[in-house]
């Protein structure tokens, strides 16, 4: 059964402390360390920065005394839960889950206990849970970063969260989770096709970097960033477009008509097609030597 397969896969991952640390804990700890260091450095140069008319408004706002709204900070953090660092290090855990049985040649030991579809879906379920854990730790790190800023810059704390902000928080968190899962789908497909842990790790990275440059490569050909082709080839850009829609305001109003639909189609295809390809290929794969 699928539940049994998920339980077994989750148990195996829970014993891999190295993968858990790098995929879920490393980035939150690094974020807190960088935030603390940055805050103390800025505090030490506060007088000079405030007296300099060329100081960016973002820095001036950070140094200013006043109230730090934790609710707004959480909503802002929810929009960056799928940042490149999170994607990179969750990919480490995902590649370990997806390609581990090829590396250790254990497929033939577990494939007799469950259907092949359930075994793949169980790995997907565990990686989806790993993404949620990484996101939860990132939110905790965001709260700690806000507390550090409040202490260092002597700002009072408040917590306000309106109904609209709550909706934005839930929507942005869900979108970030979808983006992480979508990115790791490439690792699943690479693992099944190549039977290689290195391929499961590096192929999504190479594709992710290439997709970043897609709009710049297509524009000289007359294909604008909001065109169907550009959206379908760039799920990261599609995620940004959906984020703008969720945020609302001037950013959403400035989006071209129909862009949200193109973005959702792009995210859906980049999630479903790799999963379907992995399932079909895995059903036909010879695991007698794996």
Short mmCIF file of the C-alpha atoms (twelve columns), coordinates in Angstrom:
data_MODEL
# 
_entry.id   MODEL 
# 
loop_
_atom_site.group_PDB 
_atom_site.id 
_atom_site.type_symbol 
_atom_site.label_atom_id 
_atom_site.label_alt_id 
_atom_site.label_comp_id 
_atom_site.label_asym_id 
_atom_site.label_seq_id 
_atom_site.Cartn_x 
_atom_site.Cartn_y 
_atom_site.Cartn_z 
_atom_site.pdbx_PDB_model_num 
ATOM 1   C CA . UNK A 1   0.000  0.000  0.000   1 
ATOM 2   C CA . UNK A 2   1.048  3.600  -0.580  1 
ATOM 3   C CA . UNK A 3   0.897  4.473  3.122   1 
ATOM 4   C CA . UNK A 4   3.284  1.637  3.968   1 
ATOM 5   C CA . UNK A 5   5.669  2.749  1.224   1 
ATOM 6   C CA . UNK A 6   5.617  6.355  2.492   1 
ATOM 7   C CA . UNK A 7   6.243  5.193  6.050   1 
ATOM 8   C CA . UNK A 8   9.183  3.042  4.995   1 
ATOM 9   C CA . UNK A 9   10.696 5.779  2.812   1 
ATOM 10  C CA . UNK A 10  10.273 8.357  5.557   1 
ATOM 11  C CA . UNK A 11  11.931 6.064  8.081   1 
ATOM 12  C CA . UNK A 12  14.934 5.600  5.807   1 
ATOM 13  C CA . UNK A 13  15.290 9.346  5.307   1 
ATOM 14  C CA . UNK A 14  14.997 9.974  9.052   1 
ATOM 15  C CA . UNK A 15  18.126 7.860  9.548   1 
ATOM 16  C CA . UNK A 16  20.096 9.970  7.062   1 
ATOM 17  C CA . UNK A 17  20.998 12.874 9.319   1 
ATOM 18  C CA . UNK A 18  23.451 14.335 6.826   1 
ATOM 19  C CA . UNK A 19  20.796 14.683 4.125   1 
ATOM 20  C CA . UNK A 20  18.300 16.111 6.622   1 
ATOM 21  C CA . UNK A 21  20.762 18.705 7.877   1 
ATOM 22  C CA . UNK A 22  21.807 19.968 4.458   1 
ATOM 23  C CA . UNK A 23  18.347 19.906 2.915   1 
ATOM 24  C CA . UNK A 24  16.257 21.326 5.770   1 
ATOM 25  C CA . UNK A 25  18.409 22.915 8.467   1 
ATOM 26  C CA . UNK A 26  21.478 24.419 6.818   1 
ATOM 27  C CA . UNK A 27  19.821 27.333 4.987   1 
ATOM 28  C CA . UNK A 28  17.743 28.522 8.005   1 
ATOM 29  C CA . UNK A 29  20.844 28.456 10.237  1 
ATOM 30  C CA . UNK A 30  22.865 30.280 7.575   1 
ATOM 31  C CA . UNK A 31  20.109 32.887 7.173   1 
ATOM 32  C CA . UNK A 32  20.049 33.616 10.900  1 
ATOM 33  C CA . UNK A 33  23.847 33.878 11.024  1 
ATOM 34  C CA . UNK A 34  23.950 36.277 8.058   1 
ATOM 35  C CA . UNK A 35  21.090 38.370 9.491   1 
ATOM 36  C CA . UNK A 36  22.834 38.653 12.860  1 
ATOM 37  C CA . UNK A 37  26.174 39.583 11.301  1 
ATOM 38  C CA . UNK A 38  24.557 42.122 8.966   1 
ATOM 39  C CA . UNK A 39  22.594 43.718 11.798  1 
ATOM 40  C CA . UNK A 40  25.658 44.163 14.003  1 
ATOM 41  C CA . UNK A 41  27.735 45.559 11.122  1 
ATOM 42  C CA . UNK A 42  24.996 48.039 10.188  1 
ATOM 43  C CA . UNK A 43  24.571 49.036 13.821  1 
ATOM 44  C CA . UNK A 44  28.287 49.801 14.030  1 
ATOM 45  C CA . UNK A 45  28.088 52.111 11.002  1 
ATOM 46  C CA . UNK A 46  24.635 53.517 11.791  1 
ATOM 47  C CA . UNK A 47  25.709 57.149 12.294  1 
ATOM 48  C CA . UNK A 48  27.671 57.306 9.053   1 
ATOM 49  C CA . UNK A 49  24.958 55.612 7.003   1 
ATOM 50  C CA . UNK A 50  22.158 57.852 8.290   1 
ATOM 51  C CA . UNK A 51  24.254 60.930 7.532   1 
ATOM 52  C CA . UNK A 52  24.974 59.812 3.986   1 
ATOM 53  C CA . UNK A 53  22.374 61.009 1.512   1 
ATOM 54  C CA . UNK A 54  23.271 58.184 -0.863  1 
ATOM 55  C CA . UNK A 55  22.240 55.418 1.550   1 
ATOM 56  C CA . UNK A 56  19.586 53.176 -0.100  1 
ATOM 57  C CA . UNK A 57  16.053 53.611 1.296   1 
ATOM 58  C CA . UNK A 58  15.964 49.937 2.336   1 
ATOM 59  C CA . UNK A 59  18.943 50.442 4.642   1 
ATOM 60  C CA . UNK A 60  17.517 53.664 6.019   1 
ATOM 61  C CA . UNK A 61  14.243 51.899 6.829   1 
ATOM 62  C CA . UNK A 62  16.122 49.079 8.561   1 
ATOM 63  C CA . UNK A 63  18.095 51.510 10.723  1 
ATOM 64  C CA . UNK A 64  15.092 53.648 11.623  1 
ATOM 65  C CA . UNK A 65  13.558 53.407 15.081  1 
ATOM 66  C CA . UNK A 66  9.941  52.389 15.207  1 
ATOM 67  C CA . UNK A 67  7.704  49.346 15.272  1 
ATOM 68  C CA . UNK A 68  8.624  46.066 13.622  1 
ATOM 69  C CA . UNK A 69  5.472  44.224 12.561  1 
ATOM 70  C CA . UNK A 70  6.023  40.477 12.832  1 
ATOM 71  C CA . UNK A 71  2.880  39.765 10.829  1 
ATOM 72  C CA . UNK A 72  4.149  41.707 7.841   1 
ATOM 73  C CA . UNK A 73  7.544  40.037 8.230   1 
ATOM 74  C CA . UNK A 74  5.929  36.591 8.063   1 
ATOM 75  C CA . UNK A 75  3.980  37.442 4.917   1 
ATOM 76  C CA . UNK A 76  7.157  38.764 3.324   1 
ATOM 77  C CA . UNK A 77  9.057  35.631 4.366   1 
ATOM 78  C CA . UNK A 78  6.360  33.382 2.875   1 
ATOM 79  C CA . UNK A 79  7.080  34.885 -0.525  1 
ATOM 80  C CA . UNK A 80  10.742 33.884 -0.398  1 
ATOM 81  C CA . UNK A 81  10.447 30.347 0.970   1 
ATOM 82  C CA . UNK A 82  11.389 28.939 -2.444  1 
ATOM 83  C CA . UNK A 83  14.465 31.105 -2.931  1 
ATOM 84  C CA . UNK A 84  17.423 29.648 -4.889  1 
ATOM 85  C CA . UNK A 85  19.315 28.565 -1.761  1 
ATOM 86  C CA . UNK A 86  16.316 26.633 -0.451  1 
ATOM 87  C CA . UNK A 87  15.793 25.002 -3.856  1 
ATOM 88  C CA . UNK A 88  19.461 24.026 -4.043  1 
ATOM 89  C CA . UNK A 89  19.682 22.396 -0.629  1 
ATOM 90  C CA . UNK A 90  16.256 20.714 -0.663  1 
ATOM 91  C CA . UNK A 91  17.434 19.241 -3.966  1 
ATOM 92  C CA . UNK A 92  20.246 17.512 -2.033  1 
ATOM 93  C CA . UNK A 93  17.708 15.598 0.043   1 
ATOM 94  C CA . UNK A 94  15.433 14.992 -2.940  1 
ATOM 95  C CA . UNK A 95  18.252 13.520 -5.041  1 
ATOM 96  C CA . UNK A 96  19.200 11.273 -2.111  1 
ATOM 97  C CA . UNK A 97  15.629 9.983  -1.842  1 
ATOM 98  C CA . UNK A 98  15.027 9.582  -5.571  1 
ATOM 99  C CA . UNK A 99  18.352 8.003  -6.531  1 
ATOM 100 C CA . UNK A 100 19.377 6.288  -3.300  1 
ATOM 101 C CA . UNK A 101 18.013 2.870  -4.282  1 
ATOM 102 C CA . UNK A 102 19.955 2.982  -7.540  1 
ATOM 103 C CA . UNK A 103 23.148 3.956  -5.765  1 
ATOM 104 C CA . UNK A 104 22.886 1.252  -3.098  1 
ATOM 105 C CA . UNK A 105 21.272 -1.316 -5.434  1 
ATOM 106 C CA . UNK A 106 18.305 -1.901 -3.140  1 
ATOM 107 C CA . UNK A 107 15.436 -1.650 -5.625  1 
ATOM 108 C CA . UNK A 108 15.225 -5.415 -6.048  1 
ATOM 109 C CA . UNK A 109 14.831 -5.785 -2.280  1 
ATOM 110 C CA . UNK A 110 11.855 -3.440 -1.949  1 
ATOM 111 C CA . UNK A 111 10.137 -3.651 -5.357  1 
ATOM 112 C CA . UNK A 112 8.541  -7.005 -4.471  1 
ATOM 113 C CA . UNK A 113 6.784  -5.493 -1.450  1 
ATOM 114 C CA . UNK A 114 4.733  -2.864 -3.267  1 
ATOM 115 C CA . UNK A 115 3.684  -1.664 -6.704  1 
ATOM 116 C CA . UNK A 116 6.200  0.364  -8.659  1 
ATOM 117 C CA . UNK A 117 3.835  3.334  -8.862  1 
ATOM 118 C CA . UNK A 118 3.460  3.348  -5.075  1 
ATOM 119 C CA . UNK A 119 7.227  3.231  -4.591  1 
ATOM 120 C CA . UNK A 120 7.727  6.327  -6.774  1 
ATOM 121 C CA . UNK A 121 4.762  8.170  -5.248  1 
ATOM 122 C CA . UNK A 122 6.074  7.355  -1.764  1 
ATOM 123 C CA . UNK A 123 9.386  9.009  -2.614  1 
ATOM 124 C CA . UNK A 124 7.475  12.032 -3.923  1 
ATOM 125 C CA . UNK A 125 5.416  12.172 -0.719  1 
ATOM 126 C CA . UNK A 126 8.527  12.098 1.463   1 
ATOM 127 C CA . UNK A 127 10.220 14.838 -0.575  1 
ATOM 128 C CA . UNK A 128 7.040  16.933 -0.380  1 
ATOM 129 C CA . UNK A 129 7.144  16.513 3.405   1 
ATOM 130 C CA . UNK A 130 10.829 17.430 3.419   1 
ATOM 131 C CA . UNK A 131 9.958  20.619 1.524   1 
ATOM 132 C CA . UNK A 132 7.346  21.482 4.165   1 
ATOM 133 C CA . UNK A 133 9.895  20.911 6.937   1 
ATOM 134 C CA . UNK A 134 12.449 23.145 5.214   1 
ATOM 135 C CA . UNK A 135 9.817  25.860 4.753   1 
ATOM 136 C CA . UNK A 136 8.734  25.649 8.397   1 
ATOM 137 C CA . UNK A 137 12.328 26.045 9.553   1 
ATOM 138 C CA . UNK A 138 12.763 29.001 7.192   1 
ATOM 139 C CA . UNK A 139 9.725  30.683 8.790   1 
ATOM 140 C CA . UNK A 140 11.204 30.057 12.234  1 
ATOM 141 C CA . UNK A 141 14.485 31.580 11.066  1 
ATOM 142 C CA . UNK A 142 12.557 34.591 9.746   1 
ATOM 143 C CA . UNK A 143 11.020 35.139 13.194  1 
ATOM 144 C CA . UNK A 144 14.455 34.879 14.829  1 
ATOM 145 C CA . UNK A 145 15.901 37.344 12.301  1 
ATOM 146 C CA . UNK A 146 13.136 39.826 13.117  1 
ATOM 147 C CA . UNK A 147 13.810 39.461 16.828  1 
ATOM 148 C CA . UNK A 148 17.530 40.080 16.253  1 
ATOM 149 C CA . UNK A 149 16.760 43.235 14.255  1 
ATOM 150 C CA . UNK A 150 14.386 44.441 16.957  1 
ATOM 151 C CA . UNK A 151 17.019 43.993 19.669  1 
ATOM 152 C CA . UNK A 152 19.954 45.421 17.707  1 
ATOM 153 C CA . UNK A 153 18.105 48.450 16.326  1 
ATOM 154 C CA . UNK A 154 16.008 48.977 19.471  1 
ATOM 155 C CA . UNK A 155 12.682 48.600 17.714  1 
ATOM 156 C CA . UNK A 156 9.407  47.693 19.386  1 
ATOM 157 C CA . UNK A 157 7.577  44.581 18.257  1 
ATOM 158 C CA . UNK A 158 3.991  44.265 17.114  1 
ATOM 159 C CA . UNK A 159 1.938  41.546 15.454  1 
ATOM 160 C CA . UNK A 160 -0.917 42.435 13.144  1 
ATOM 161 C CA . UNK A 161 -2.351 40.109 10.547  1 
ATOM 162 C CA . UNK A 162 -5.479 41.125 8.668   1 
ATOM 163 C CA . UNK A 163 -7.707 38.730 6.789   1 
ATOM 164 C CA . UNK A 164 -6.130 39.745 3.479   1 
ATOM 165 C CA . UNK A 165 -2.637 39.243 4.873   1 
ATOM 166 C CA . UNK A 166 -3.584 35.820 6.202   1 
ATOM 167 C CA . UNK A 167 -4.838 34.869 2.759   1 
ATOM 168 C CA . UNK A 168 -1.629 36.126 1.189   1 
ATOM 169 C CA . UNK A 169 0.466  34.188 3.700   1 
ATOM 170 C CA . UNK A 170 -1.371 30.918 2.992   1 
ATOM 171 C CA . UNK A 171 -1.296 31.447 -0.778  1 
ATOM 172 C CA . UNK A 172 2.393  32.405 -0.882  1 
ATOM 173 C CA . UNK A 173 3.329  29.475 1.355   1 
ATOM 174 C CA . UNK A 174 1.394  27.074 -0.873  1 
ATOM 175 C CA . UNK A 175 2.976  28.530 -3.993  1 
ATOM 176 C CA . UNK A 176 6.462  28.216 -2.513  1 
ATOM 177 C CA . UNK A 177 5.776  24.585 -1.652  1 
ATOM 178 C CA . UNK A 178 4.557  23.912 -5.198  1 
ATOM 179 C CA . UNK A 179 7.670  25.557 -6.645  1 
ATOM 180 C CA . UNK A 180 9.988  23.418 -4.504  1 
ATOM 181 C CA . UNK A 181 8.134  20.216 -5.396  1 
ATOM 182 C CA . UNK A 182 8.105  21.192 -9.079  1 
ATOM 183 C CA . UNK A 183 11.853 21.794 -9.056  1 
ATOM 184 C CA . UNK A 184 12.535 18.415 -7.440  1 
ATOM 185 C CA . UNK A 185 10.398 16.670 -10.074 1 
ATOM 186 C CA . UNK A 186 13.303 17.186 -12.452 1 
ATOM 187 C CA . UNK A 187 15.498 15.281 -10.010 1 
ATOM 188 C CA . UNK A 188 13.022 12.396 -9.943  1 
ATOM 189 C CA . UNK A 189 12.930 12.170 -13.728 1 
ATOM 190 C CA . UNK A 190 16.728 12.378 -13.974 1 
ATOM 191 C CA . UNK A 191 17.170 9.679  -11.309 1 
ATOM 192 C CA . UNK A 192 14.835 7.225  -13.038 1 
ATOM 193 C CA . UNK A 193 16.255 7.828  -16.523 1 
ATOM 194 C CA . UNK A 194 19.940 7.805  -15.619 1 
ATOM 195 C CA . UNK A 195 19.980 5.704  -12.407 1 
ATOM 196 C CA . UNK A 196 22.580 8.183  -11.158 1 
ATOM 197 C CA . UNK A 197 22.652 10.254 -7.970  1 
ATOM 198 C CA . UNK A 198 24.932 12.836 -9.573  1 
ATOM 199 C CA . UNK A 199 22.566 13.253 -12.515 1 
ATOM 200 C CA . UNK A 200 19.612 13.618 -10.144 1 
ATOM 201 C CA . UNK A 201 21.498 16.447 -8.455  1 
ATOM 202 C CA . UNK A 202 23.119 18.289 -11.348 1 
ATOM 203 C CA . UNK A 203 20.567 18.029 -14.180 1 
ATOM 204 C CA . UNK A 204 17.961 20.127 -12.279 1 
ATOM 205 C CA . UNK A 205 20.683 22.663 -11.435 1 
ATOM 206 C CA . UNK A 206 21.768 23.006 -15.058 1 
ATOM 207 C CA . UNK A 207 18.170 23.303 -16.246 1 
ATOM 208 C CA . UNK A 208 17.385 25.838 -13.522 1 
ATOM 209 C CA . UNK A 209 20.289 28.058 -14.555 1 
ATOM 210 C CA . UNK A 210 19.370 27.716 -18.239 1 
ATOM 211 C CA . UNK A 211 15.744 28.639 -17.523 1 
ATOM 212 C CA . UNK A 212 16.913 31.815 -15.791 1 
ATOM 213 C CA . UNK A 213 18.386 33.019 -19.089 1 
ATOM 214 C CA . UNK A 214 15.410 31.974 -21.239 1 
ATOM 215 C CA . UNK A 215 13.756 35.445 -21.357 1 
ATOM 216 C CA . UNK A 216 17.045 37.126 -22.382 1 
ATOM 217 C CA . UNK A 217 17.618 34.540 -25.115 1 
ATOM 218 C CA . UNK A 218 14.085 34.745 -26.489 1 
ATOM 219 C CA . UNK A 219 13.707 38.533 -26.594 1 
ATOM 220 C CA . UNK A 220 16.108 39.015 -29.562 1 
ATOM 221 C CA . UNK A 221 13.872 36.532 -31.410 1 
ATOM 222 C CA . UNK A 222 10.825 38.724 -30.787 1 
ATOM 223 C CA . UNK A 223 9.409  36.531 -28.005 1 
ATOM 224 C CA . UNK A 224 8.439  38.705 -25.053 1 
ATOM 225 C CA . UNK A 225 8.716  37.449 -21.427 1 
ATOM 226 C CA . UNK A 226 4.900  37.295 -21.124 1 
ATOM 227 C CA . UNK A 227 4.451  35.129 -24.239 1 
ATOM 228 C CA . UNK A 228 3.264  31.536 -23.970 1 
ATOM 229 C CA . UNK A 229 6.631  30.132 -25.059 1 
ATOM 230 C CA . UNK A 230 8.594  32.188 -22.523 1 
ATOM 231 C CA . UNK A 231 6.264  31.206 -19.686 1 
ATOM 232 C CA . UNK A 232 6.235  27.516 -20.618 1 
ATOM 233 C CA . UNK A 233 10.039 27.382 -20.691 1 
ATOM 234 C CA . UNK A 234 10.547 29.299 -17.442 1 
ATOM 235 C CA . UNK A 235 8.709  27.951 -14.374 1 
ATOM 236 C CA . UNK A 236 10.669 30.326 -12.134 1 
ATOM 237 C CA . UNK A 237 9.259  33.283 -14.064 1 
ATOM 238 C CA . UNK A 238 5.826  31.694 -13.847 1 
ATOM 239 C CA . UNK A 239 6.183  31.513 -10.070 1 
ATOM 240 C CA . UNK A 240 7.124  35.201 -9.926  1 
ATOM 241 C CA . UNK A 241 4.047  36.076 -11.988 1 
ATOM 242 C CA . UNK A 242 1.716  34.161 -9.667  1 
ATOM 243 C CA . UNK A 243 3.381  35.800 -6.653  1 
ATOM 244 C CA . UNK A 244 2.634  39.209 -8.137  1 
ATOM 245 C CA . UNK A 245 -1.004 38.230 -8.606  1 
ATOM 246 C CA . UNK A 246 -1.228 37.081 -4.974  1 
ATOM 247 C CA . UNK A 247 0.433  40.259 -3.708  1 
ATOM 248 C CA . UNK A 248 -2.090 42.386 -5.598  1 
ATOM 249 C CA . UNK A 249 -1.787 46.155 -5.832  1 
ATOM 250 C CA . UNK A 250 0.108  47.961 -8.556  1 
ATOM 251 C CA . UNK A 251 2.324  44.960 -9.361  1 
ATOM 252 C CA . UNK A 252 -0.676 42.767 -10.154 1 
ATOM 253 C CA . UNK A 253 -2.438 45.518 -12.099 1 
ATOM 254 C CA . UNK A 254 0.624  45.973 -14.309 1 
ATOM 255 C CA . UNK A 255 0.672  42.329 -15.391 1 
ATOM 256 C CA . UNK A 256 -0.422 41.635 -18.986 1 
ATOM 257 C CA . UNK A 257 -3.841 40.072 -19.424 1 
ATOM 258 C CA . UNK A 258 -3.799 36.279 -19.314 1 
ATOM 259 C CA . UNK A 259 -0.347 36.033 -17.742 1 
ATOM 260 C CA . UNK A 260 -1.662 34.290 -14.615 1 
ATOM 261 C CA . UNK A 261 -3.202 31.516 -16.718 1 
ATOM 262 C CA . UNK A 262 0.050  31.012 -18.628 1 
ATOM 263 C CA . UNK A 263 1.966  30.904 -15.355 1 
ATOM 264 C CA . UNK A 264 -0.305 28.274 -13.791 1 
ATOM 265 C CA . UNK A 265 -0.177 26.126 -16.925 1 
ATOM 266 C CA . UNK A 266 3.620  26.333 -16.913 1 
ATOM 267 C CA . UNK A 267 3.888  25.322 -13.248 1 
ATOM 268 C CA . UNK A 268 1.382  22.519 -13.749 1 
ATOM 269 C CA . UNK A 269 3.168  21.065 -16.763 1 
ATOM 270 C CA . UNK A 270 6.620  21.257 -15.151 1 
ATOM 271 C CA . UNK A 271 5.190  19.351 -12.172 1 
ATOM 272 C CA . UNK A 272 2.998  16.730 -13.844 1 
ATOM 273 C CA . UNK A 273 4.994  15.886 -16.993 1 
ATOM 274 C CA . UNK A 274 8.255  14.887 -15.198 1 
ATOM 275 C CA . UNK A 275 6.240  12.814 -12.697 1 
ATOM 276 C CA . UNK A 276 4.321  11.064 -15.472 1 
ATOM 277 C CA . UNK A 277 7.539  10.438 -17.407 1 
ATOM 278 C CA . UNK A 278 9.231  8.948  -14.332 1 
ATOM 279 C CA . UNK A 279 6.242  6.692  -13.584 1 
ATOM 280 C CA . UNK A 280 6.004  5.385  -17.161 1 
ATOM 281 C CA . UNK A 281 9.749  4.783  -17.497 1 
ATOM 282 C CA . UNK A 282 10.020 3.142  -14.080 1 
ATOM 283 C CA . UNK A 283 7.242  0.691  -14.914 1 
ATOM 284 C CA . UNK A 284 9.304  -0.590 -17.862 1 
ATOM 285 C CA . UNK A 285 12.670 -0.573 -16.114 1 
ATOM 286 C CA . UNK A 286 14.630 -3.736 -15.397 1 
ATOM 287 C CA . UNK A 287 15.437 -3.715 -11.681 1 
ATOM 288 C CA . UNK A 288 16.900 -7.200 -11.455 1 
ATOM 289 C CA . UNK A 289 20.396 -5.770 -11.047 1 
ATOM 290 C CA . UNK A 290 19.433 -2.716 -8.992  1 
# 
